[in-house]
């Protein structure tokens, strides 16, 4: 009977623990990123009254006689199933769809969380406003080509988003043309001075930028000078010298500079550009991308500036063409811009942060890191929706989101708790009944002991 008493006590204590876990789950039903827990039981060691006996020639085997000594908690498991995503509209609110954790740090220690309730402090650092812990990731740096890139294989660092910060002006280095020259146009022979009338040509205009962000209009004029042949010249506003055009030497030849005032273009009978060459020189490009260097100089700058004009690929229709259709004067793209201020930013599914500037440009600012674990249930909860690495969680596999098993990031949303109230209330009823039944085993054992004590009367 004493065994029954202690078994009942173990049942009461462990069912109370299960009720504590259920209460914690219900309390956090509206906690962002919270993961529900469950309690599993197992029986305690059994007392053997007699052991098992093997079968003999004239008698069968005998099973062991054992009395259980109660129950104990086998495990308290955290269930990392996906929670529902709630739209907030706040761009710094981030949710994870799939496996993984955000990485945040106080400088010395790293923590992991599913709750992406982030914001910016006064320095533009991406932090958790509740405790000031800083979100980890990678800042963008400039590569040799001047582009902002992120290296997600490096060590993580604090993410800084320079709201209202400046981006300096960028000089136009490349212009891409995608216009059509009407093959039905009449030939334009040069006049007595060797010049061609601009009114008889096709004109294209595009604004380009110098290294201070000043706008200079680049004008190109095309004249038809023969069957499937055209001549072009260029001019730039505010240029202190006439603009010269230089076609780099053809494939296999030395790239000698032979600038001239005009270039000659050749087209195939089916309207595709096939070659571009300097007028009066042997330099001609007839394969790959046909480029022309436009050289100019502006007041106050002693250096010659160069813009590379991309006319298209030889034998293809992706650049300038010659068809019997109305001429178009479209230079579709140039890569320069003036100075601008960062006005907003957005975060994509891979955690890449892109700044949007007042000059219409977009630049990568950084990328949010994400970690996955071999055994996320082995993480140690430390409060405030945070987890730490334990001996059984495995080391974090940190990298960019939406790859290598890591989930994708959804900006402007938060992950809700995965607590199911219907499951919790059902478990509460089962736990209550278990607690009551164990209390009955104690009271019944007590009554039996009371009967034993009254035998002497």
Buried (B, 14 or more C-beta within 10 A) or exposed (E): EEEBBBBBBBBBBBBEBBBEBBEEBBEBBEBBBBBBBBBEBEEBEEEEEEEEEEEEEEEEEEEEEBEEBBBBBEEBBBEBEBBEBEEBEBBBBBBBBBBBBBBBBEEEEBBBBBBBBBBBEEEBBBBBEEEEBBBBBBBBEEEEEEEBEBEBEEEBBBBBBBBEBEBEBBBBBBBBBBBBBBBEBEEBEEEEEEEBEEEBBBEBEBEBBBBEBBEBEBBBBBBBBEEBBBBBBBBBBBBEEEBBBBBBBBEEEEEEBBBBBBBBBBBEEEBBBBBBBBBEBEBBBBEEBBBBBBBBBBEEBEEEBBBBBBBBBBBEBEBBBBBEEEBBBBBEEBBBBBBBBBEEBEBBEBBBBBBBBBBEBBBBBBBBBBBBBEEBBBBEEEEEBBBEBBEEBBEBBBBBBBEEEBBBBBBBBBBBBBBBEEEBEEBBEEBEEBBEEBBEBBEBBBEEBEEEEEEEE
